[in-house]
Amino acid sequence: MLLLDRSITDLLANWLPRQRWFGGKDRVIDGLSIGSATELASGEPGLHHLVLDVRQGGAVERYQVLLGVRDHLPDALRAHAIGRVAGGHGIGGEIYDAVHDPELTRLLLAHLSGETTVGPLRFRRAPDAVIRTGLHGVPTSAEQSNTSLVFGDAYICKLFRRLSPGTNPDLEINLALSRQGCAHVPALYGWLELDAGGAEPATCALLSEFLLSATDGWQLALTSARDWFAQPVPPGPPEPVFTSADAGAAGGDFAAEAERLGAATAAVHRDLAAAFGTDTLPAAEVRDLAGRMTAQLDEVAAAVPQLRPHAPAIRAAFGAVAAEAGELPVQRVHGDYHLGQVMRTDAGWVLLDFEGEPARTPAERRAPGHPLRDVAGMLRSFEYAARFLPVQDGDASPDAAVSLERRAVAWADRNRDAFCAGYAAAGGPDPAAHAALLRAFELDKAVYEIRYEARNRPAWLPVPLRSLARLSG
């Protein structure tokens, strides 16, 4: 059989670290084996579902790959080639990442519609859902930790590249919010799960409504920031001190949308509380939470030298939360909330991707948290949007860099304030009344971002670092 050929694991071990969604780029692969292999289509082309067990530094992570097999790759697929396998028993061919092959991706809809079971794979359809078949899936161009396939104007299928044990929080939360009738999540149509031999099945993919007319929140925010940065600087000294009102005077102001997004966030938090209930974190566990924040800080500062000058101030902020610890209300939250996780539709804001932060453990992703953790994530995202364009302009003079930073602060402040106002007005915990806690959450998120960028997108590392000086000061 083709997949028994030893050379395939060598090819995959060479190909895997080059993929955007692979989470171990900063470590050597010590070993790779095929944990499961399921044939979904034979012949020409063939389709195999693989689960790869990847060992790095004593830990094993599981990654999902749809593997296509053809005698000869057409030009359109050559960029996604993995290599040629001689195969056993006279069987061989070119193997490649099949998410880029529309002829094969359409099979996913057929299986989901028919709720088929193939080996350890179970294709599930959501209650009362009707799934159109025959549509071809095309990957989106967005940089992310998973791969999303768009099927015509009807569906988007998210393939979870790195698999976690049990039900993925994204599926769990979307099912619960759908039952609540939440207006701020897309319709759920189906999912793919992998039998775990008696344990809870692992979620492999999620099929949802494709929001055809929607615009990504990150792109909307960047468009607004770009318009603000393009405004002319008044001539002559002194260098102007820009205010949030100045940022609002430019065309493309995002503040009204930020306020609506805050209100939508509060509404989803209410629905999450209704679906999963609420709890109270005792003071001792709040101190433990602050201790975990400090531990992450120490770990990241040891690996990323640029963080170290800010570490004392960040540590003090975490210490203040521990010193003032009291009971803290907690509930299920989004867990990885930023402008790339929201879409603006004709009807309002829609929230996506409830699976939590990629670097967190499954238990951490499911753990209840204070709603202001999500607020902190979105506030950090406004800081990202404000500084992303200046970081791309790496050739700016020192004077120009100062001016750009002042503009970035003005734009971020305006939209942060608007988001918090919308969130509080819609019934969320008032961020202004929990300033120390919110600041600690923001700093913890910034440390997480720095670790993530250092490992996955080093060119982006200056983005969180530039805002850290102001936040930790």
C-alpha positions as semicolon CSV with decimal commas, in nm:
position;residue;x (nm);y (nm);z (nm)
1;M;0,000;0,000;0,000
2;L;0,123;0,352;-0,083
3;L;0,110;0,480;0,275
4;L;0,325;0,196;0,401
5;D;0,617;0,327;0,198
6;R;0,882;0,445;0,441
7;S;0,981;0,739;0,222
8;I;0,646;0,909;0,277
9;T;0,726;0,995;0,640
10;D;1,059;1,143;0,533
11;L;0,884;1,358;0,273
12;L;0,623;1,474;0,524
13;A;0,889;1,556;0,786
14;N;1,065;1,777;0,531
15;W;0,742;1,942;0,408
16;L;0,567;2,001;0,740
17;P;0,791;2,273;0,892
18;R;0,737;2,491;0,584
19;Q;0,361;2,509;0,640
20;R;0,216;2,826;0,793
21;W;-0,010;2,623;1,024
22;F;0,267;2,406;1,170
23;G;0,317;2,513;1,532
24;G;0,666;2,374;1,593
25;K;0,883;2,579;1,357
26;D;1,115;2,677;1,640
27;R;1,202;2,314;1,725
28;V;1,357;2,020;1,542
29;I;1,129;1,731;1,449
30;D;1,268;1,433;1,638
31;G;1,033;1,184;1,480
32;L;0,722;1,162;1,261
33;S;0,488;0,868;1,219
34;I;0,145;0,814;1,069
35;G;-0,102;0,767;1,354
36;S;-0,396;0,689;1,125
37;A;-0,447;0,669;0,750
38;T;-0,795;0,653;0,596
39;E;-0,858;0,622;0,225
40;L;-1,143;0,850;0,118
41;A;-1,103;0,802;-0,257
42;S;-0,911;0,550;-0,463
43;G;-0,798;0,571;-0,822
44;E;-0,681;0,883;-1,000
45;P;-0,672;1,109;-0,809
46;G;-0,666;0,938;-0,471
47;L;-0,743;1,098;-0,138
48;H;-0,614;0,991;0,204
49;H;-0,686;1,141;0,543
50;L;-0,374;1,129;0,762
51;V;-0,313;1,201;1,126
52;L;0,058;1,260;1,182
53;D;0,220;1,204;1,520
54;V;0,502;1,458;1,539
55;R;0,754;1,427;1,820
56;Q;0,949;1,738;1,928
57;G;1,145;1,765;2,251
58;G;0,972;1,476;2,420
59;A;0,618;1,597;2,336
60;V;0,395;1,456;2,061
61;E;0,153;1,676;1,864
62;R;-0,104;1,541;1,617
63;Y;-0,153;1,712;1,281
64;Q;-0,419;1,650;1,019
65;V;-0,332;1,631;0,649
66;L;-0,548;1,561;0,345
67;L;-0,309;1,385;0,110
68;G;-0,375;1,373;-0,262
69;V;-0,212;1,117;-0,493
70;R;-0,179;1,154;-0,871
71;D;0,038;0,987;-1,130
72;H;0,139;1,332;-1,253
73;L;0,060;1,667;-1,097
74;P;-0,101;1,936;-1,316
75;D;0,072;2,273;-1,313
76;A;-0,199;2,423;-1,088
77;L;-0,107;2,181;-0,808
78;R;0,270;2,174;-0,846
79;A;0,325;2,445;-0,582
80;H;0,159;2,215;-0,328
81;A;0,365;1,905;-0,404
82;I;0,513;1,706;-0,118
83;G;0,713;1,461;-0,331
84;R;0,707;1,144;-0,533
85;V;0,664;0,807;-0,369
86;A;0,772;0,491;-0,549
87;G;0,515;0,292;-0,351
88;G;0,491;-0,078;-0,291
89;H;0,339;-0,344;-0,516
90;G;0,381;-0,125;-0,821
91;I;0,176;0,161;-0,675
92;G;0,324;0,510;-0,658
93;G;0,272;0,869;-0,754
94;E;0,303;1,234;-0,667
95;I;0,170;1,319;-0,323
96;Y;0,049;1,670;-0,241
97;D;-0,163;1,881;-0,007
98;A;-0,512;1,796;-0,130
99;V;-0,685;2,101;0,018
100;H;-0,574;2,278;-0,301
101;D;-0,741;2,021;-0,530
102;P;-1,108;2,115;-0,598
103;E;-1,171;1,773;-0,750
104;L;-1,101;1,615;-0,411
105;T;-1,232;1,875;-0,168
106;R;-1,587;1,839;-0,299
107;L;-1,588;1,487;-0,154
108;L;-1,599;1,639;0,195
109;L;-1,945;1,786;0,133
110;A;-2,074;1,455;0,001
111;H;-1,957;1,273;0,311
112;L;-2,097;1,538;0,546
113;S;-2,433;1,542;0,368
114;G;-2,454;1,163;0,384
115;E;-2,325;1,142;0,743
116;T;-2,093;0,862;0,638
117;T;-1,843;0,673;0,848
118;V;-1,513;0,572;0,690
119;G;-1,281;0,381;0,919
120;P;-1,223;0,599;1,227
121;L;-1,372;0,908;1,057
122;R;-1,731;1,010;1,128
123;F;-1,893;1,282;0,917
124;R;-2,173;1,452;1,114
125;R;-2,453;1,683;1,003
126;A;-2,599;1,945;1,238
127;P;-2,964;1,894;1,342
128;D;-3,206;1,997;1,063
129;A;-2,919;2,104;0,837
130;V;-2,935;2,045;0,461
131;I;-2,597;2,041;0,284
132;R;-2,564;2,101;-0,089
133;T;-2,316;1,872;-0,259
134;G;-2,113;1,909;-0,577
135;L;-1,946;2,234;-0,472
136;H;-1,568;2,261;-0,490
137;G;-1,371;2,383;-0,191
138;V;-1,105;2,651;-0,240
139;P;-0,864;2,750;0,041
140;T;-0,877;3,106;0,170
141;S;-0,563;3,315;0,153
142;A;-0,574;3,422;0,518
143;E;-0,273;3,343;0,737
144;Q;-0,393;3,123;1,019
145;S;-0,325;2,816;1,229
146;N;-0,584;2,611;1,041
147;T;-0,697;2,577;0,679
148;S;-1,037;2,708;0,567
149;L;-1,205;2,593;0,246
150;V;-1,479;2,802;0,085
151;F;-1,747;2,611;-0,106
152;G;-1,912;2,845;-0,356
153;D;-2,123;3,106;-0,179
154;A;-2,265;2,858;0,070
155;Y;-2,013;2,713;0,318
156;I;-1,676;2,748;0,479
157;C;-1,505;2,440;0,620
158;K;-1,233;2,486;0,879
159;L;-0,984;2,200;0,898
160;F;-0,815;2,194;1,237
161;R;-0,457;2,123;1,139
162;R;-0,333;2,054;1,492
163;L;-0,571;1,811;1,660
164;S;-0,656;1,821;2,030
165;P;-0,820;1,541;2,228
166;G;-1,197;1,557;2,251
167;T;-1,449;1,803;2,112
168;N;-1,288;2,121;1,986
169;P;-1,417;2,427;2,178
170;D;-1,511;2,589;1,847
171;L;-1,762;2,311;1,777
172;E;-1,878;2,292;2,138
173;I;-1,945;2,665;2,163
174;N;-2,101;2,702;1,818
175;L;-2,345;2,422;1,893
176;A;-2,436;2,581;2,227
177;L;-2,477;2,932;2,084
178;S;-2,688;2,797;1,797
179;R;-2,923;2,642;2,052
180;Q;-2,941;2,980;2,226
181;G;-3,043;3,145;1,899
182;C;-2,740;3,375;1,912
183;A;-2,752;3,628;1,628
184;H;-2,377;3,688;1,628
185;V;-2,245;3,349;1,510
186;P;-2,274;3,186;1,164
187;A;-2,503;2,889;1,110
188;L;-2,343;2,549;1,177
189;Y;-2,396;2,273;0,917
190;G;-2,174;1,984;1,017
191;W;-1,842;1,855;1,144
192;L;-1,588;1,575;1,105
193;E;-1,464;1,377;1,403
194;L;-1,202;1,107;1,457
195;D;-1,282;0,804;1,670
196;A;-1,047;0,793;1,968
197;G;-1,094;0,429;2,062
198;G;-1,343;0,474;2,345
199;A;-1,245;0,827;2,447
200;E;-1,428;1,138;2,330
201;P;-1,384;1,177;1,952
202;A;-1,143;1,446;1,833
203;T;-1,291;1,722;1,615
204;C;-1,120;1,742;1,276
205;A;-1,329;1,996;1,083
206;L;-1,623;2,233;1,113
207;L;-1,862;2,329;0,830
208;S;-2,037;2,666;0,874
209;E;-2,230;2,926;0,679
210;F;-2,010;3,131;0,446
211;L;-2,073;3,500;0,507
212;L;-2,063;3,611;0,146
213;S;-2,117;3,985;0,199
214;A;-1,904;4,010;0,513
215;T;-1,582;4,203;0,557
216;D;-1,303;4,096;0,790
217;G;-1,272;4,320;1,097
218;W;-0,894;4,335;1,065
219;Q;-0,915;4,466;0,710
220;L;-1,176;4,725;0,803
221;A;-0,959;4,848;1,090
222;L;-0,645;4,859;0,874
223;T;-0,830;5,061;0,609
224;S;-0,929;5,313;0,875
225;A;-0,576;5,329;1,018
226;R;-0,426;5,367;0,669
227;D;-0,653;5,664;0,598
228;W;-0,550;5,826;0,926
229;F;-0,179;5,778;0,859
230;A;-0,223;5,930;0,514
231;Q;-0,344;6,262;0,657
232;P;-0,086;6,540;0,608
233;V;0,122;6,658;0,904
234;P;0,095;7,032;0,980
235;P;0,416;7,205;0,862
236;G;0,682;7,340;1,094
237;P;0,755;7,294;1,465
238;P;0,638;7,201;1,713
239;E;0,559;6,840;1,630
240;P;0,181;6,803;1,679
241;V;0,042;6,589;1,961
242;F;-0,240;6,396;1,799
243;T;-0,559;6,319;1,994
244;S;-0,829;6,061;1,947
245;A;-1,055;6,340;1,820
246;D;-0,798;6,414;1,549
247;A;-0,810;6,049;1,444
248;G;-1,188;6,069;1,424
249;A;-1,176;6,374;1,198
250;A;-1,006;6,174;0,923
251;G;-1,215;5,985;0,672
252;G;-1,274;5,617;0,736
253;D;-1,330;5,656;1,110
254;F;-1,376;5,311;1,268
255;A;-1,504;5,424;1,611
256;A;-1,875;5,368;1,542
257;E;-1,803;5,013;1,426
258;A;-1,579;4,955;1,729
259;E;-1,867;5,057;1,954
260;R;-2,108;4,822;1,776
261;L;-1,851;4,545;1,805
262;G;-1,832;4,606;2,179
263;A;-2,209;4,568;2,206
264;A;-2,204;4,246;1,999
265;T;-1,929;4,109;2,224
266;A;-2,139;4,175;2,536
267;A;-2,437;4,000;2,373
268;V;-2,230;3,689;2,296
269;H;-2,093;3,687;2,650
270;R;-2,452;3,687;2,780
271;D;-2,541;3,394;2,556
272;L;-2,229;3,204;2,662
273;A;-2,321;3,255;3,028
274;A;-2,674;3,129;2,959
275;A;-2,548;2,825;2,766
276;F;-2,266;2,715;2,999
277;G;-2,349;2,882;3,329
278;T;-2,127;3,096;3,548
279;D;-1,897;3,028;3,839
280;T;-1,684;3,212;4,093
281;L;-1,307;3,188;4,115
282;P;-1,192;3,198;4,481
283;A;-0,927;3,451;4,580
284;A;-0,662;3,177;4,610
285;E;-0,723;3,074;4,249
286;V;-0,705;3,436;4,135
287;R;-0,358;3,449;4,295
288;D;-0,275;3,126;4,112
289;L;-0,390;3,292;3,789
290;A;-0,154;3,584;3,850
291;G;0,121;3,332;3,923
292;R;0,065;3,161;3,587
293;M;0,083;3,497;3,414
294;T;0,416;3,563;3,585
295;A;0,545;3,218;3,493
296;Q;0,461;3,279;3,126
297;L;0,636;3,617;3,146
298;D;0,952;3,459;3,284
299;E;0,948;3,187;3,019
300;V;0,899;3,427;2,727
301;A;1,149;3,683;2,860
302;A;1,410;3,408;2,877
303;A;1,350;3,328;2,509
304;V;1,289;3,679;2,368
305;P;1,549;3,934;2,492
306;Q;1,349;4,233;2,362
307;L;1,084;4,166;2,627
308;R;1,321;4,185;2,923
309;P;1,330;4,566;2,972
310;H;0,952;4,562;3,022
311;A;0,943;4,258;3,252
312;P;0,966;4,441;3,590
313;A;0,662;4,662;3,513
314;I;0,463;4,367;3,380
315;R;0,552;4,156;3,683
316;A;0,435;4,439;3,909
317;A;0,098;4,453;3,731
318;F;0,048;4,080;3,786
319;G;0,158;4,120;4,147
320;A;-0,104;4,391;4,201
321;V;-0,379;4,151;4,090
322;A;-0,249;3,887;4,330
323;A;-0,223;4,136;4,619
324;E;-0,578;4,263;4,569
325;A;-0,728;3,923;4,487
326;G;-1,090;3,864;4,575
327;E;-1,357;3,637;4,431
328;L;-1,380;3,670;4,053
329;P;-1,687;3,580;3,842
330;V;-1,598;3,355;3,548
331;Q;-1,775;3,196;3,250
332;R;-1,697;3,051;2,907
333;V;-1,539;3,313;2,683
334;H;-1,408;3,333;2,329
335;G;-1,049;3,282;2,439
336;D;-0,858;3,420;2,138
337;Y;-1,047;3,737;2,058
338;H;-0,913;3,985;1,804
339;L;-1,015;4,171;1,489
340;G;-0,932;3,872;1,269
341;Q;-1,200;3,671;1,451
342;V;-1,492;3,899;1,364
343;M;-1,677;3,977;1,042
344;R;-1,897;4,276;0,961
345;T;-2,208;4,166;0,771
346;D;-2,504;4,366;0,647
347;A;-2,686;4,268;0,967
348;G;-2,406;4,344;1,212
349;W;-2,097;4,186;1,365
350;V;-2,044;3,808;1,367
351;L;-1,790;3,629;1,589
352;L;-1,584;3,332;1,464
353;D;-1,323;3,081;1,579
354;F;-1,402;2,992;1,938
355;E;-1,125;2,731;1,965
356;G;-0,902;2,944;2,190
357;E;-0,536;3,038;2,168
358;P;-0,333;2,785;1,966
359;A;-0,051;2,767;2,222
360;R;-0,282;2,686;2,516
361;T;-0,360;2,332;2,632
362;P;-0,710;2,189;2,571
363;A;-0,789;2,229;2,942
364;E;-0,682;2,595;2,937
365;R;-0,898;2,662;2,631
366;R;-1,207;2,520;2,799
367;A;-1,149;2,678;3,139
368;P;-1,394;2,955;3,236
369;G;-1,246;3,303;3,239
370;H;-1,345;3,656;3,320
371;P;-1,518;3,826;3,022
372;L;-1,263;4,108;3,035
373;R;-1,003;3,862;2,905
374;D;-1,182;3,881;2,569
375;V;-1,206;4,259;2,600
376;A;-0,830;4,270;2,659
377;G;-0,773;4,061;2,348
378;M;-0,970;4,303;2,134
379;L;-0,796;4,605;2,286
380;R;-0,464;4,443;2,199
381;S;-0,592;4,395;1,845
382;F;-0,659;4,768;1,811
383;E;-0,297;4,822;1,917
384;Y;-0,189;4,576;1,647
385;A;-0,392;4,751;1,378
386;A;-0,253;5,088;1,482
387;R;0,109;4,975;1,456
388;F;0,100;4,722;1,174
389;L;0,138;4,977;0,895
390;P;0,422;5,176;1,062
391;V;0,612;4,851;1,119
392;Q;0,580;4,772;0,748
393;D;0,736;5,112;0,675
394;G;1,070;5,011;0,819
395;D;1,262;5,287;0,635
396;A;1,097;5,577;0,820
397;S;1,335;5,838;0,965
398;P;1,354;5,874;1,346
399;D;1,139;6,191;1,333
400;A;0,884;6,022;1,109
401;A;0,878;5,719;1,338
402;V;0,791;5,942;1,635
403;S;0,509;6,103;1,439
404;L;0,376;5,764;1,329
405;E;0,378;5,636;1,687
406;R;0,181;5,941;1,803
407;R;-0,073;5,879;1,531
408;A;-0,091;5,513;1,627
409;V;-0,163;5,602;1,990
410;A;-0,441;5,843;1,887
411;W;-0,611;5,589;1,657
412;A;-0,583;5,305;1,909
413;D;-0,715;5,519;2,197
414;R;-1,017;5,630;1,998
415;N;-1,121;5,280;1,901
416;R;-1,036;5,122;2,236
417;D;-1,255;5,379;2,411
418;A;-1,541;5,324;2,165
419;F;-1,527;4,945;2,201
420;C;-1,528;4,965;2,582
421;A;-1,819;5,212;2,575
422;G;-2,025;4,981;2,354
423;Y;-1,940;4,679;2,566
424;A;-2,036;4,846;2,896
425;A;-2,353;5,004;2,752
426;A;-2,470;4,662;2,632
427;G;-2,435;4,512;2,980
428;G;-2,079;4,380;2,991
429;P;-1,858;4,442;3,296
430;D;-1,746;4,804;3,274
431;P;-1,375;4,800;3,177
432;A;-1,319;5,133;3,352
433;A;-1,433;4,984;3,682
434;H;-1,182;4,696;3,657
435;A;-0,874;4,883;3,534
436;A;-0,609;4,681;3,720
437;L;-0,755;4,347;3,613
438;L;-0,798;4,459;3,253
439;R;-0,439;4,590;3,241
440;A;-0,308;4,258;3,370
441;F;-0,509;4,070;3,107
442;E;-0,375;4,301;2,835
443;L;-0,017;4,255;2,947
444;D;-0,060;3,879;2,968
445;K;-0,199;3,879;2,613
446;A;0,092;4,095;2,495
447;V;0,342;3,847;2,640
448;Y;0,158;3,564;2,465
449;E;0,168;3,760;2,138
450;I;0,542;3,815;2,168
451;R;0,602;3,444;2,218
452;Y;0,374;3,360;1,924
453;E;0,536;3,609;1,686
454;A;0,889;3,507;1,786
455;R;0,805;3,146;1,706
456;N;0,586;3,188;1,398
457;R;0,620;3,536;1,242
458;P;0,944;3,701;1,352
459;A;0,888;3,991;1,113
460;W;0,577;4,082;1,313
461;L;0,757;4,088;1,650
462;P;0,799;4,469;1,653
463;V;0,419;4,511;1,638
464;P;0,345;4,393;1,996
465;L;0,677;4,523;2,124
466;R;0,613;4,883;2,015
467;S;0,286;4,903;2,207
468;L;0,432;4,736;2,517
469;A;0,633;5,040;2,626
470;R;0,315;5,246;2,663
471;L;0,108;4,966;2,816
472;S;0,370;4,865;3,073
473;G;0,471;5,219;3,162
